[in-house]
């Protein structure tokens, strides 16, 4: 986590410095205004750390208010940086074109106070759009077929939630919307593919109680994402148990002896030095079972595919990527996870579905990556 924090502060500081210099060049602030703007930016950069410290001390209300302010600002900074970078690239293209053609480019350049203020208004508008999009959770429906369901089970409905990140920002209001969609879906089985919580959880028991009200006939299963490990294994196990989930950590379950559900830890487990098997070892052991293989569901937080496992499961459900959450960050997450949204057909008959996530992490915003609750309907084929 220390490397993550160092990287975060380095990149976040560069973004603020870039925007500070752009604002100063466009608006020609006086010294007092420059100091005030610089102090505000420094305070906003320190907000995430301050929020964690306040949360751990039990100052929930001020921590929640500061979290909304600081993380909303983070989202706006990212959007403004992207917009400003686009303008800089446009101006560079115009200047290069002028050099090549020998014509003046001054009239075509987007510079000065008016251009900067227009950029600021557009960034705020996109921020409002992204905030609204984060609240509009969709019920995504996916239909697949399988000949591995038992003869008396014609159809199996699986609901998936992922990356809800319950905490200071994603709270009861967002969870009630999720529960409403689950009631609408009426699944036979509910699974959570990690990051149900977001670090500190001491004050979230009432949210666990709400989740416990959802009782599909074939049960509820969950795996640990990276944030369950950041929050602490014992805390995470307690919360998920209170919420009514059976936790799968390199283990398999056979709900009603109808099909198999296999779950493995996130690779963040490797940093816990707990001595437990690695996620790959967990996966290999849990997927290897004697006798004929029933329809097998693999729960795995990150959408990584282990070649040796292909053909040993029918459907892998994952999350983690949020589809970048705020475009164009989508383009960056795609470098690490090329399969980051939707259904993918793998080798040996296996399938992978990657959820965009149900909540938000960091900024309470989503842009071109709407949140989802997923309903997968598996229909039996064959005689």
C-alpha positions as CSV (number, residue, x, y, z in Angstrom):
1,X,0.0,0.0,0.0
2,X,2.9,2.4,0.6
3,X,3.9,2.2,-3.1
4,X,0.3,2.8,-4.1
5,X,0.2,5.9,-1.8
6,X,3.5,7.3,-3.2
7,X,2.3,6.8,-6.8
8,X,-1.1,8.4,-5.9
9,X,0.5,11.5,-4.4
10,X,3.0,11.8,-7.2
11,X,0.4,11.6,-10.0
12,X,-2.2,13.6,-8.2
13,X,0.3,16.4,-7.4
14,X,1.3,16.5,-11.1
15,X,-2.4,16.9,-12.2
16,X,-2.9,19.7,-9.7
17,X,0.3,21.5,-10.8
18,X,-0.7,21.2,-14.4
19,X,-4.1,22.7,-13.8
20,X,-2.7,25.4,-11.4
21,X,-0.3,26.6,-14.2
22,X,-3.1,26.5,-16.8
23,X,-5.4,28.6,-14.5
24,X,-2.6,31.1,-13.7
25,X,-1.6,31.6,-17.3
26,X,-5.2,32.0,-18.5
27,X,-6.6,34.2,-15.7
28,X,-3.5,36.2,-14.5
29,X,-4.3,35.9,-10.8
30,X,-2.8,38.2,-8.2
31,X,-0.4,36.8,-5.6
32,X,-3.1,36.4,-3.0
33,X,-5.4,34.5,-5.3
34,X,-2.5,32.2,-6.4
35,X,-1.7,31.4,-2.7
36,X,-5.4,30.7,-2.0
37,X,-5.8,28.4,-5.0
38,X,-2.6,26.6,-4.2
39,X,-3.5,26.1,-0.5
40,X,-7.0,24.8,-1.6
41,X,-5.4,22.3,-4.0
42,X,-2.9,21.1,-1.4
43,X,-5.8,20.6,1.1
44,X,-7.8,18.6,-1.5
45,X,-4.8,16.4,-2.2
46,X,-4.5,15.5,1.5
47,X,-8.3,14.9,1.8
48,X,-8.3,11.1,1.2
49,X,-5.7,10.5,4.0
50,X,-7.6,12.8,6.3
51,X,-10.9,10.9,5.6
52,X,-9.3,7.6,6.5
53,X,-7.9,9.0,9.8
54,X,-11.2,10.5,10.8
55,X,-13.1,7.3,9.8
56,X,-10.8,5.2,12.0
57,X,-11.3,7.6,14.9
58,X,-15.1,7.2,14.6
59,X,-15.8,10.7,13.3
60,X,-18.2,9.3,10.7
61,X,-20.3,12.4,9.9
62,X,-17.4,14.8,9.2
63,X,-15.5,12.1,7.5
64,X,-18.4,11.4,5.1
65,X,-18.8,15.1,4.3
66,X,-15.1,15.5,3.7
67,X,-15.1,12.3,1.6
68,X,-17.8,13.7,-0.7
69,X,-15.9,17.0,-1.1
70,X,-12.5,15.5,-1.6
71,X,-13.4,12.6,-3.9
72,X,-15.8,14.7,-6.0
73,X,-13.0,17.2,-6.5
74,X,-10.7,14.2,-7.5
75,X,-13.2,13.3,-10.3
76,X,-13.5,16.9,-11.4
77,X,-9.7,17.3,-11.5
78,X,-9.4,14.2,-13.7
79,X,-12.1,15.4,-16.1
80,X,-10.6,18.9,-16.3
81,X,-7.1,17.5,-16.9
82,X,-8.4,15.4,-19.8
83,X,-10.3,18.3,-21.4
84,X,-7.4,20.6,-21.0
85,X,-5.0,18.0,-22.5
86,X,-7.3,17.7,-25.5
87,X,-7.2,21.5,-25.9
88,X,-3.4,21.5,-25.7
89,X,-3.1,18.8,-28.3
90,X,-5.5,20.7,-30.6
91,X,-3.5,23.9,-30.2
92,X,-0.3,21.9,-30.9
93,X,-1.8,20.5,-34.1
94,X,-2.9,24.0,-35.2
95,X,0.6,25.4,-34.6
96,X,2.2,22.5,-36.5
97,X,-0.2,23.0,-39.3
98,X,0.6,26.7,-39.5
99,X,4.3,25.9,-39.7
100,X,3.8,23.4,-42.5
101,X,1.4,25.6,-44.5
102,X,3.0,29.0,-43.7
103,X,-0.4,30.4,-42.6
104,X,-1.1,32.1,-39.3
105,X,-2.8,29.9,-36.7
106,X,-3.6,32.6,-34.1
107,X,-7.4,32.8,-34.9
108,X,-7.8,29.0,-34.5
109,X,-6.1,28.7,-31.2
110,X,-8.1,28.1,-28.0
111,X,-6.3,30.2,-25.4
112,X,-6.9,32.8,-22.8
113,X,-9.4,33.4,-20.0
114,X,-12.5,32.8,-22.2
115,X,-11.3,29.4,-23.4
116,X,-10.3,28.4,-19.8
117,X,-13.6,29.4,-18.4
118,X,-15.4,27.5,-21.1
119,X,-13.3,24.4,-20.3
120,X,-14.2,24.8,-16.6
121,X,-17.9,25.0,-17.3
122,X,-17.7,22.0,-19.6
123,X,-15.8,20.0,-16.9
124,X,-18.4,20.9,-14.3
125,X,-21.2,19.8,-16.6
126,X,-19.5,16.5,-17.3
127,X,-19.0,16.1,-13.5
128,X,-22.7,16.5,-12.9
129,X,-23.5,14.0,-15.7
130,X,-21.0,11.5,-14.2
131,X,-22.5,12.0,-10.7
132,X,-26.0,11.3,-12.0
133,X,-24.8,8.3,-14.0
134,X,-23.3,6.7,-10.8
135,X,-26.8,6.7,-9.3
136,X,-28.5,5.1,-12.3
137,X,-27.7,1.4,-11.5
138,X,-28.8,-0.9,-14.4
139,X,-30.1,-4.4,-14.3
140,X,-28.1,-6.0,-17.1
141,X,-29.5,-9.3,-18.4
142,X,-27.4,-12.1,-19.9
143,X,-28.7,-15.3,-21.3
144,X,-26.5,-18.4,-21.9
145,X,-27.2,-22.1,-22.4
146,X,-25.6,-25.2,-21.0
147,X,-26.1,-29.0,-21.3
148,X,-24.6,-29.5,-17.8
149,X,-27.6,-28.5,-15.8
150,X,-29.4,-31.6,-14.3
151,X,-32.6,-32.8,-16.2
152,X,-35.0,-31.4,-13.6
153,X,-33.4,-27.9,-13.6
154,X,-34.5,-26.2,-16.8
155,X,-33.3,-22.7,-15.9
156,X,-30.9,-21.2,-13.4
157,X,-31.0,-17.4,-12.6
158,X,-27.8,-16.0,-11.1
159,X,-27.6,-12.4,-9.8
160,X,-24.1,-10.9,-9.6
161,X,-23.1,-7.8,-7.6
162,X,-19.5,-6.6,-7.6
163,X,-17.3,-3.7,-6.4
164,X,-20.1,-2.1,-4.5
165,X,-17.5,-0.5,-2.1
166,X,-19.9,0.1,0.8
167,X,-18.5,2.8,3.1
168,X,-18.7,6.5,3.6
169,X,-19.9,7.4,0.2
170,X,-21.7,4.3,-1.0
171,X,-24.2,3.8,1.8
172,X,-27.8,2.9,2.5
173,X,-29.4,5.0,-0.3
174,X,-27.3,3.2,-3.0
175,X,-27.7,-0.2,-1.3
176,X,-31.5,0.2,-1.3
177,X,-31.4,0.7,-5.1
178,X,-29.4,-2.4,-5.4
179,X,-31.8,-4.4,-3.2
180,X,-34.7,-3.2,-5.3
181,X,-33.1,-4.5,-8.5
182,X,-32.4,-7.8,-6.8
183,X,-36.0,-8.1,-5.7
184,X,-37.0,-7.3,-9.3
185,X,-34.6,-10.0,-10.7
186,X,-35.8,-12.7,-8.3
187,X,-32.6,-14.8,-8.7
188,X,-32.2,-18.4,-7.6
189,X,-28.6,-17.6,-6.5
190,X,-26.8,-14.4,-5.5
191,X,-23.0,-14.0,-5.9
192,X,-20.7,-11.2,-5.0
193,X,-17.4,-11.1,-6.9
194,X,-15.4,-9.0,-4.4
195,X,-15.0,-5.5,-3.0
196,X,-18.3,-5.4,-1.3
197,X,-16.8,-3.1,1.3
198,X,-14.3,-0.3,1.1
199,X,-11.7,-0.6,3.9
200,X,-13.1,0.7,7.2
201,X,-16.2,-1.2,8.2
202,X,-16.8,-0.6,11.9
203,X,-20.0,1.3,11.3
204,X,-21.6,-0.8,8.5
205,X,-23.5,-3.5,10.5
206,X,-26.8,-1.9,9.5
207,X,-25.9,-2.4,5.8
208,X,-25.0,-6.0,6.4
209,X,-28.5,-6.4,8.0
210,X,-30.1,-5.0,4.9
211,X,-28.2,-7.4,2.6
212,X,-29.2,-10.3,4.9
213,X,-32.8,-9.7,3.9
214,X,-32.1,-11.0,0.4
215,X,-32.5,-14.8,0.7
216,X,-32.4,-16.5,-2.7
217,X,-33.5,-20.2,-2.6
218,X,-30.1,-21.6,-3.6
219,X,-28.1,-19.3,-1.4
220,X,-25.5,-16.4,-1.5
221,X,-21.8,-16.8,-2.2
222,X,-19.0,-14.3,-2.1
223,X,-15.2,-14.1,-2.7
224,X,-12.7,-11.7,-1.3
225,X,-11.6,-8.8,-3.6
226,X,-8.5,-6.7,-2.9
227,X,-10.5,-4.3,-0.6
228,X,-11.6,-7.1,1.7
229,X,-7.9,-7.7,2.4
230,X,-7.3,-3.9,2.8
231,X,-10.1,-3.8,5.4
232,X,-8.8,-6.9,7.2
233,X,-9.7,-10.5,6.8
234,X,-11.5,-10.9,10.1
235,X,-13.6,-7.7,9.6
236,X,-14.5,-8.8,6.1
237,X,-15.4,-12.3,7.1
238,X,-17.6,-10.9,9.9
239,X,-19.4,-8.4,7.6
240,X,-20.0,-10.9,4.8
241,X,-21.3,-13.5,7.3
242,X,-23.7,-11.0,8.8
243,X,-24.8,-10.2,5.3
244,X,-25.7,-13.8,4.8
245,X,-23.0,-14.8,2.4
246,X,-21.1,-18.1,2.3
247,X,-17.4,-17.1,1.7
248,X,-15.5,-19.2,-0.8
249,X,-11.7,-19.1,-0.3
250,X,-10.3,-21.7,-2.6
251,X,-13.4,-23.9,-1.9
252,X,-16.4,-25.2,-3.8
253,X,-20.0,-25.5,-2.9
254,X,-22.8,-27.6,-4.4
255,X,-26.1,-25.7,-3.9
256,X,-28.9,-28.3,-3.8
257,X,-26.5,-30.8,-5.5
258,X,-27.5,-29.1,-8.8
259,X,-24.3,-27.3,-9.8
260,X,-21.0,-26.2,-8.4
261,X,-19.8,-22.8,-7.3
262,X,-16.0,-22.3,-6.9
263,X,-14.5,-19.2,-5.4
264,X,-10.9,-18.0,-5.0
265,X,-9.1,-15.1,-3.2
266,X,-7.9,-12.0,-4.9
267,X,-4.1,-11.8,-5.5
268,X,-4.0,-9.2,-2.8
269,X,-4.0,-12.2,-0.4
270,X,-0.3,-12.7,-1.3
271,X,0.6,-9.5,0.6
272,X,-1.0,-10.7,3.8
273,X,1.7,-13.4,4.4
274,X,-1.0,-15.6,5.9
275,X,0.6,-18.8,4.6
276,X,-2.6,-19.7,2.7
277,X,-2.3,-21.1,-0.8
278,X,-2.0,-18.6,-3.7
279,X,-5.1,-17.9,-5.7
280,X,-3.8,-20.0,-8.6
281,X,-3.3,-22.9,-6.3
282,X,-6.7,-22.4,-4.8
283,X,-8.3,-22.4,-8.2
284,X,-6.4,-25.5,-9.4
285,X,-7.4,-27.5,-6.3
286,X,-11.1,-26.3,-6.1
287,X,-11.8,-26.9,-9.8
288,X,-10.4,-30.5,-9.7
289,X,-13.1,-32.8,-8.5
290,X,-13.6,-36.6,-9.1
291,X,-16.4,-37.8,-11.2
292,X,-18.4,-36.1,-13.9
293,X,-18.4,-32.3,-13.8
294,X,-21.7,-30.4,-13.2
295,X,-22.3,-26.9,-14.4
296,X,-19.5,-25.0,-12.7
297,X,-19.5,-21.3,-11.8
298,X,-16.1,-19.7,-11.0
299,X,-16.1,-16.6,-8.8
300,X,-12.9,-14.6,-9.2
301,X,-12.5,-10.9,-8.4
302,X,-10.1,-9.9,-11.2
303,X,-10.9,-10.9,-14.8
304,X,-7.7,-12.8,-15.2
305,X,-7.9,-16.2,-17.0
306,X,-5.8,-19.1,-16.0
307,X,-5.1,-21.2,-19.1
308,X,-4.9,-24.5,-17.1
309,X,-8.4,-23.9,-15.7
310,X,-10.1,-23.6,-19.1
311,X,-12.6,-26.3,-19.7
312,X,-12.9,-27.0,-15.9
313,X,-15.6,-24.4,-15.5
314,X,-18.5,-23.1,-17.6
315,X,-18.8,-19.5,-16.5
316,X,-16.3,-17.2,-14.7
317,X,-17.8,-14.1,-13.1
318,X,-15.4,-11.2,-12.3
319,X,-15.3,-7.5,-11.7
320,X,-12.6,-5.2,-10.4
321,X,-12.1,-3.0,-13.5
322,X,-15.2,-0.8,-13.1
323,X,-14.6,-0.4,-16.9
324,X,-12.4,2.5,-15.8
325,X,-15.3,4.2,-14.0
326,X,-14.6,7.6,-15.6
327,X,-13.8,7.7,-19.3
328,X,-11.1,8.0,-20.6
329,X,-9.5,6.1,-17.7
330,X,-11.1,3.1,-19.4
331,X,-8.3,3.2,-21.9
332,X,-5.7,2.9,-19.1
333,X,-7.4,0.0,-17.3
334,X,-7.7,-1.9,-20.6
335,X,-3.8,-2.1,-20.7
336,X,-3.9,-4.3,-17.5
337,X,-7.3,-6.0,-18.2
338,X,-8.1,-6.3,-21.9
339,X,-11.3,-8.2,-20.9
340,X,-12.9,-5.5,-18.7
341,X,-16.6,-5.4,-19.6
342,X,-19.2,-7.9,-20.8
343,X,-19.2,-11.5,-22.0
344,X,-16.1,-13.2,-23.5
345,X,-16.0,-16.7,-25.0
346,X,-12.8,-18.5,-24.0
347,X,-11.2,-21.7,-25.1
348,X,-12.5,-25.2,-24.2
349,X,-16.1,-24.0,-23.9
350,X,-15.6,-21.7,-20.9
351,X,-17.2,-18.2,-20.6
352,X,-16.1,-15.1,-18.8
353,X,-18.4,-12.2,-17.8
354,X,-16.9,-9.1,-16.4
355,X,-19.2,-6.7,-14.4
356,X,-18.7,-2.9,-14.7
357,X,-19.3,-2.9,-10.9
358,X,-22.3,-1.9,-8.8
359,X,-20.9,1.0,-6.9
360,X,-18.0,3.5,-7.1
361,X,-14.5,3.8,-5.7
362,X,-13.0,7.2,-5.0
363,X,-15.0,9.8,-6.9
364,X,-18.8,9.2,-6.6
365,X,-18.9,9.4,-10.4
366,X,-19.2,7.2,-13.5
367,X,-18.8,8.4,-17.0
368,X,-19.5,6.1,-19.9
369,X,-19.3,3.2,-17.5
370,X,-22.7,2.9,-15.8
371,X,-23.0,0.7,-12.7
372,X,-24.8,-2.6,-12.9
373,X,-26.5,-5.5,-11.1
374,X,-26.2,-8.5,-13.5
375,X,-28.8,-11.2,-14.0
376,X,-27.5,-14.3,-15.8
377,X,-30.1,-16.8,-16.9
378,X,-28.6,-20.2,-17.7
379,X,-31.0,-22.4,-19.7
380,X,-30.6,-26.1,-20.0
381,X,-30.1,-27.6,-23.5
382,X,-29.8,-31.3,-24.6
383,X,-31.9,-34.3,-23.8
